[in-house]
Amino acid sequence: GAGVSQSPSNKVTEKGKDVELRCDPISGHTALYWYRQSLGQGLEFLIYFQGNSAPDKSGLPSDRFSAERTGGSVSTLTIQRTQQEDSAVYLCASSLETGLGYNEQFFGPGTRLTVL
Amino acid sequence: DAKTTQPNSMESNEEEPVHLPCNHSTISGTDYIHWYRQLPSQGPEYVIHGLTSNVNNRMASLAIAEDRKSSTLILHRATLRDAAVYYCILRGWETSYDKVIFGPGTSLSVIP
């Protein structure tokens, strides 16, 4: 079946502009995660959603970052007033269940954001 | 949070076995040990996971120390396609099952 999809694959924006990144998880997956990966670095946890519970926003780097998940499916990560340090690959992942230590995460291909 | 430590980089010759170590001395009894890998320009992909016993699947084997304070991912026969960054991760209720924290991982180079 279809995997996790993300759009756009690449986004170039000017400093100060707002951007929206989209993630379509695998159908039926209740958990959704956002990560950020700067060039040559590891993955930085940003936020995760599980079912209808309030999301864990503890990884969001500033209040310019926000995310929502509508209808328990598609998620949008919004970055307001983008800065050059926001340039990175933004990765989305989903998994079938939450609260279990063995559920596999499935990652999308990522969105490469470049802030000029 | 329980953390893992891995070597920054390793090299292997093609068609030889590779043993990727991971230390997790503060692991708790409920923590699962997961391995993911990230090929160049791709998102991470699941490799294997285990709790106490050694595990085998089509991609790799996972050897877990008796005290669970360390584990080793074994690629039985490295291919060029196995060149990637390998992440060892703990997932358990103390680290919040869902809040998966990735460390820097081990960058594996495979020499033809």
Contacts between the chains, C-beta under 8 A, distances in Angstrom:
chain1	res1	chain2	res2	distance
A	4	B	43	7.9
A	31	B	98	5.8
A	33	B	98	7.6
A	33	B	100	6.9
A	35	B	102	7.4
A	41	B	104	7.7
A	42	B	85	7.9
A	42	B	87	7.6
A	42	B	102	5.2
A	42	B	103	6.2
A	42	B	104	4.6
A	42	B	105	6.1
A	43	B	44	7.0
A	43	B	87	7.8
A	43	B	102	4.0
A	44	B	102	8.0
A	45	B	99	6.3
A	45	B	100	6.8
A	45	B	101	5.8
A	45	B	102	7.5
A	48	B	98	5.3
A	48	B	99	6.4
A	50	B	98	5.7
A	56	B	96	7.5
A	56	B	98	7.2
A	56	B	99	6.0
A	58	B	99	7.5
A	59	B	99	7.8
A	91	B	43	5.2
A	91	B	44	7.6
A	93	B	43	7.4
A	93	B	44	7.8
A	98	B	97	6.8
A	98	B	98	5.1
A	99	B	97	5.4
A	99	B	98	7.0
A	100	B	97	6.1
A	101	B	30	6.8
A	101	B	31	6.9
A	101	B	32	3.8
A	101	B	51	7.8
A	101	B	91	4.5
A	101	B	92	5.2
A	101	B	93	7.6
A	101	B	97	5.3
A	102	B	32	5.3
A	102	B	34	8.0
A	102	B	49	5.7
A	102	B	51	7.7
A	102	B	91	7.5
A	103	B	97	8.0
A	104	B	46	4.4
A	104	B	49	7.7
A	105	B	36	7.6
A	105	B	44	7.6
A	105	B	46	6.7
A	105	B	100	6.5
A	106	B	46	7.5
A	107	B	43	3.2
A	107	B	44	5.1
A	107	B	45	6.8
A	108	B	43	5.8
A	109	B	42	6.8
A	109	B	43	5.8
A	110	B	43	5.5
